[in-house]
Amino acid sequence: MSGTQQSGSKVKWIVDYFQGLLEKQPKLAFSKAMEITKKQFMVEFQEKVKKVSEQDTNNQAPSVEDSWRSSWGNAFERVARIGITHRCKDIPRVAVFSGKEFHDKAVWNQPDILSEPIWARTELRPYLFQSNVDVVIARIKPNIPKDQAKISDIESIVAVCSVNWSVRERYQQDIFWAERFRFRHIPFCLITGDKGLVNYACGDDEPKSENSSKLSKDIAGCRAIYDRVYLFTTKSVKRDNRLFAKLDKIQTNVIQWLKWL
């Protein structure tokens, strides 16, 4: 099995195991589910990583911890989507989709909602610049089973989410879309496990004045760009509750946003 195939199998294992935990324990906190998944991952792949290391003596094989971090990062978008789906399952006519599904013009007939026409300097016609959102929360047409809902069944967009474990790899890319979504009255959210944001929101760092020049650029960026920042953490959010929240609480905002439609 190639390295790519091995990586893909680990990502699939994480996604399936995480989903299985939520199905067995619907009220389980997402961060707790992640801890359980990681613990089992270590047991499951420790021996396999050891064998790879013994077989490849010329190169230093990654540790099981490295393997977990890499695989979890690749699985995080799907894990977040599964979590949102579970929390919103009792909200009528709300379904959760991958942002990639909206790139197919033949399927999604409202391209102006999640994309932007861009004119190149020497071109007479624009090309459609697709948004890089990862998760789309939508209201679907009546009488459509959620697990069978397709893009064509969408009635309106409730919110869109950008997903990345590390915020610095994401928020700078989202600046362009923040203004567009705000103009279209679509809540734009970030889902992350970024340590800096978690420490700040949960009060684990030194308190800083709102006007302090030392205020983290990441935090300032998030305030300017996102309507909500959802955190993967077991801790309680103590600061900026209007911006920061645990991902487990997303259904509360979804119910509120539905009233705006």
C-alpha positions in Angstrom: 0.0 0.0 0.0 1.4 3.4 -1.0 1.9 6.3 1.5 -1.1 8.1 0.0 -3.3 5.0 0.4 -2.1 4.5 4.0 -2.8 8.2 4.8 -6.3 7.9 3.2 -7.1 4.8 5.2 -6.2 6.5 8.4 -8.3 9.5 7.6 -11.3 7.3 6.8 -10.7 5.3 10.0 -10.8 8.6 12.0 -14.0 9.8 10.3 -15.8 6.5 10.7 -14.8 6.1 14.4 -15.7 9.6 15.3 -19.1 9.3 13.6 -19.7 5.9 15.3 -19.0 7.6 18.7 -21.6 10.3 18.1 -24.2 7.8 16.9 -23.7 5.7 20.1 -23.6 8.8 22.3 -25.4 11.7 20.7 -24.7 14.1 23.6 -21.0 13.4 23.6 -18.9 16.6 23.4 -17.0 16.8 20.1 -13.7 17.4 21.9 -14.2 14.4 24.1 -15.0 12.3 21.0 -11.8 13.5 19.5 -9.8 12.4 22.7 -11.4 9.0 22.5 -10.7 8.7 18.8 -7.1 9.7 19.3 -6.6 7.1 22.1 -8.0 4.3 20.0 -6.0 5.5 16.9 -2.8 5.1 19.0 -3.8 1.6 19.8 -4.9 0.7 16.3 -1.9 2.1 14.4 1.0 1.8 16.9 2.0 -1.6 15.6 1.5 -0.7 12.0 3.7 2.4 12.3 6.3 0.2 14.1 6.3 -2.3 11.2 6.8 0.5 8.6 9.7 1.8 10.6 11.4 -1.6 10.8 10.9 -2.2 7.0 12.2 1.2 6.0 15.6 1.5 7.7 16.9 4.1 5.3 14.3 6.8 6.3 13.0 7.8 9.6 9.3 6.8 9.7 6.9 9.2 11.4 5.8 8.4 14.9 2.3 7.4 15.7 1.8 10.8 17.2 2.9 12.5 14.0 0.7 10.2 12.0 -2.3 11.2 14.2 -1.7 14.9 13.8 -1.4 14.6 10.0 -4.4 12.3 9.7 -6.6 14.4 12.1 -5.8 17.6 10.2 -6.9 15.9 6.9 -10.0 14.5 8.5 -11.0 17.6 10.4 -13.3 19.1 7.7 -15.3 15.9 7.5 -15.3 15.5 11.2 -16.7 19.0 11.7 -19.4 18.4 9.1 -20.4 15.2 10.8 -20.6 17.0 14.2 -22.8 19.8 12.8 -25.1 17.3 11.1 -25.5 15.5 14.5 -26.3 18.7 16.4 -28.7 20.0 13.8 -30.5 16.7 13.1 -33.6 17.7 15.1 -33.9 21.1 13.4 -36.6 20.8 10.7 -35.5 21.2 7.1 -31.8 21.9 7.9 -29.2 19.9 6.1 -25.4 20.1 6.0 -23.3 19.9 2.8 -19.7 19.9 1.8 -18.7 23.2 0.1 -17.0 21.3 -2.7 -20.5 20.1 -3.9 -21.4 23.6 -4.9 -18.6 23.9 -7.5 -20.6 21.9 -10.1 -22.6 24.4 -12.1 -24.8 21.6 -13.5 -25.9 20.8 -9.9 -26.0 24.2 -8.2 -28.0 26.7 -10.2 -27.3 29.7 -8.0 -23.6 30.3 -8.6 -23.8 33.9 -7.5 -24.5 32.9 -3.9 -21.2 31.1 -3.2 -19.0 32.5 -6.0 -18.0 35.8 -7.5 -17.5 36.8 -11.2 -13.9 38.0 -11.7 -12.6 39.9 -14.8 -9.1 39.2 -15.8 -7.3 42.3 -17.1 -7.3 41.2 -20.8 -10.5 39.3 -20.8 -13.9 40.6 -21.9 -15.9 37.9 -20.1 -15.6 37.1 -16.4 -14.8 33.7 -14.9 -16.5 32.4 -11.8 -14.3 32.5 -8.8 -15.5 29.7 -6.4 -15.6 30.3 -2.7 -13.4 28.2 -0.5 -16.0 27.5 2.2 -15.9 23.9 3.5 -19.3 23.5 5.1 -22.7 24.9 4.0 -25.7 24.8 6.3 -28.9 25.1 4.3 -32.6 25.0 4.5 -34.1 22.4 2.2 -37.5 22.1 0.6 -40.4 20.6 2.5 -40.8 16.8 2.7 -37.2 16.0 1.7 -35.5 13.5 4.1 -32.3 15.0 5.4 -30.1 12.0 4.6 -31.3 12.1 1.0 -31.1 15.8 0.5 -29.2 17.0 -2.6 -27.9 20.4 -3.7 -31.0 20.8 -5.9 -33.2 20.5 -2.9 -31.8 23.6 -1.2 -34.2 26.4 -0.7 -31.8 28.9 1.0 -28.4 29.2 2.6 -28.4 29.4 6.4 -24.7 29.8 7.0 -21.3 28.9 5.6 -18.2 27.7 7.5 -14.5 27.7 6.8 -12.8 24.8 8.5 -9.1 24.5 9.5 -7.3 23.3 12.6 -4.8 26.2 12.4 -6.3 29.6 12.0 -3.3 31.2 10.3 -3.7 28.9 7.4 -7.2 30.0 6.9 -8.4 33.5 7.9 -6.1 35.3 5.5 -7.7 33.4 2.7 -11.2 34.2 3.9 -10.8 38.0 3.9 -12.1 38.3 0.3 -15.2 36.3 1.0 -16.1 37.9 4.4 -17.3 41.1 2.7 -19.2 39.2 0.0 -21.1 37.0 2.4 -21.9 39.9 4.7 -23.3 41.8 1.8 -25.5 38.7 1.0 -26.6 38.4 4.6 -25.0 35.0 5.0 -23.4 34.3 8.4 -19.7 33.4 7.8 -18.1 31.1 10.5 -14.8 29.6 11.3 -14.4 26.1 12.8 -11.0 25.5 14.4 -9.0 23.9 17.1 -6.3 26.6 17.0 -4.4 26.6 20.3 -4.0 30.3 20.4 -7.7 31.0 19.9 -8.7 28.3 22.4 -6.3 29.7 25.0 -7.6 33.2 24.5 -11.3 32.4 24.4 -11.1 30.1 27.4 -9.0 32.5 29.5 -5.8 30.5 29.6 -3.5 33.4 28.7 -2.8 36.7 30.3 -5.8 39.1 30.0 -5.3 41.9 27.4 -7.0 45.2 27.0 -9.3 45.5 24.1 -7.2 48.4 22.8 -3.8 46.9 23.6 -1.3 46.9 20.8 -0.4 43.4 21.9 -3.7 41.9 21.0 -3.2 38.9 18.8 -3.5 39.6 15.1 -5.3 36.3 14.7 -7.9 37.3 17.2 -8.3 40.7 15.6 -8.6 39.1 12.2 -11.3 36.7 13.4 -13.3 39.6 14.9 -13.1 41.4 11.6 -13.9 38.5 9.3 -16.2 36.0 11.0 -19.7 36.2 12.5 -18.8 33.2 14.7 -15.7 31.2 15.6 -16.5 27.7 16.8 -13.8 25.9 18.8 -13.0 22.3 19.3 -12.3 22.3 23.0 -13.3 20.7 26.3 -13.0 24.0 28.1 -15.6 26.6 28.7 -15.5 29.8 26.7 -15.0 32.8 29.0 -14.2 35.6 26.6 -15.9 37.2 23.7 -19.0 35.1 23.9 -20.5 36.9 21.0 -17.7 35.7 18.7 -16.4 32.5 20.3 -18.4 29.4 21.1 -17.9 25.6 21.3 -18.9 23.8 18.2 -21.2 21.7 20.3 -23.5 24.8 20.6 -23.8 25.6 16.9 -27.5 24.5 16.8 -28.4 27.5 18.9 -27.1 29.9 16.3 -28.6 27.9 13.4 -32.1 28.2 15.0 -31.5 31.9 15.3 -30.3 32.3 11.7 -33.3 30.5 10.4 -35.5 33.3 11.7 -33.7 35.8 9.4 -34.6 33.9 6.3 
